[in-house]
Amino acid sequence: MEDDQKLRVRLIGRNGRRRFDPVSKERLVAACLEPGASVSRLALEHGVNANLLWKWIGK
């Protein structure tokens, strides 16, 4: 993903949970589905847990 397509945090709640921009999430999931892409590496690069990213992929 290019710099202009980084995962954007839309909102951080009082409890510290981040809400991510749906378009950014879709781009990240699409990048994970490309052949040879490492979900763990992409999660690390974008500052999200790999398990959360797998959950997004499953939806």
Summary of the structure (lengths in Angstrom):
residues: 59
radius of gyration: 11.3
end to end distance: 20.7
largest distance: 38.1
contacts: 129
relative contact order: 0.18
helix: 53%
strand: 12%
